[in-house]
């Protein structure tokens, strides 16, 4: 085994769109607004993660699909992003223990 860790990506934004557009009965349209507000908050979280540059939070944002670098269909896709972030997290832990 090469030592790589298996990572799963969930596209939360697409899931919220799918729920709002296709899963809700037409008479439940009132739920669209809260779902949209939640989506906007997740996007704000992604922006904050970039600002504070915490590798653990960045990795979480990647796992839930907030960044295009984890989307294989995106031009800026980076298949090694999880390994790079894990390396930063490990270095951060090592620095804290010293």
C-alpha positions as CSV (number, residue, x, y, z in Angstrom):
1,X,0.0,0.0,0.0
2,X,1.3,3.5,-0.9
3,X,0.4,5.0,2.5
4,X,-2.2,7.3,1.1
5,X,-5.4,7.9,3.0
6,X,-8.8,7.4,1.4
7,X,-10.9,10.6,1.5
8,X,-14.5,11.1,0.7
9,X,-15.9,14.3,-0.7
10,X,-19.5,15.4,-0.1
11,X,-20.9,18.1,-2.2
12,X,-23.1,19.8,0.4
13,X,-23.9,22.8,-1.8
14,X,-25.2,20.5,-4.6
15,X,-27.1,18.4,-2.0
16,X,-28.9,21.5,-0.7
17,X,-29.8,22.5,-4.3
18,X,-31.1,19.0,-4.9
19,X,-33.2,19.0,-1.8
20,X,-34.6,22.5,-2.5
21,X,-35.2,21.9,-6.2
22,X,-36.3,18.3,-6.4
23,X,-36.9,16.6,-3.0
24,X,-39.3,19.1,-1.5
25,X,-43.0,18.8,-2.4
26,X,-44.1,22.0,-4.2
27,X,-46.2,22.9,-1.1
28,X,-43.1,22.8,1.1
29,X,-41.4,25.7,-0.8
30,X,-41.2,27.6,2.5
31,X,-38.1,25.4,3.3
32,X,-36.2,26.7,0.3
33,X,-35.3,30.0,2.1
34,X,-33.7,28.3,5.1
35,X,-31.8,25.9,2.9
36,X,-30.5,28.9,0.9
37,X,-29.5,30.7,4.1
38,X,-27.7,27.6,5.3
39,X,-25.9,27.4,1.9
40,X,-24.8,31.0,2.2
41,X,-23.5,30.4,5.7
42,X,-21.4,27.5,4.5
43,X,-19.9,29.6,1.7
44,X,-19.1,32.3,4.4
45,X,-17.4,29.5,6.4
46,X,-15.3,28.6,3.4
47,X,-14.2,32.2,3.0
48,X,-13.3,32.4,6.7
49,X,-11.3,29.2,6.5
50,X,-9.2,30.8,3.7
51,X,-8.8,34.0,5.7
52,X,-7.6,32.3,8.9
53,X,-5.7,29.6,7.0
54,X,-6.3,26.8,9.5
55,X,-5.4,23.5,7.7
56,X,-7.9,21.5,9.7
57,X,-10.8,23.8,8.8
58,X,-9.6,24.0,5.2
59,X,-9.5,20.2,5.0
60,X,-13.1,20.0,6.4
61,X,-14.2,22.5,3.8
62,X,-12.7,20.4,1.1
63,X,-14.4,17.3,2.5
64,X,-17.8,18.9,2.2
65,X,-17.1,20.3,-1.2
66,X,-16.9,24.0,-0.5
67,X,-13.8,24.5,-2.6
68,X,-13.5,23.8,-6.3
69,X,-10.0,22.4,-5.9
70,X,-11.6,19.1,-4.8
71,X,-14.0,19.0,-7.7
72,X,-12.7,16.8,-10.5
73,X,-14.7,18.7,-13.0
74,X,-13.1,22.0,-12.1
75,X,-10.2,23.7,-13.9
76,X,-8.3,24.2,-10.6
77,X,-8.8,20.6,-9.4
78,X,-5.9,19.3,-7.3
79,X,-6.0,15.5,-6.6
80,X,-3.4,15.8,-3.9
81,X,-5.1,18.6,-1.9
82,X,-6.0,16.2,1.0
83,X,-2.5,14.9,1.3
84,X,-1.1,18.5,1.3
85,X,-3.5,19.6,4.0
86,X,-2.8,16.5,6.1
87,X,0.9,17.2,5.9
88,X,0.3,20.8,7.1
89,X,-1.9,19.4,10.0
90,X,0.8,16.9,11.0
91,X,3.4,19.6,10.9
92,X,1.2,21.9,13.0
93,X,0.7,19.0,15.6
94,X,4.4,18.4,15.7
95,X,5.1,22.1,16.3
96,X,2.6,22.2,19.2
97,X,4.2,19.2,20.9
98,X,7.7,20.6,20.7
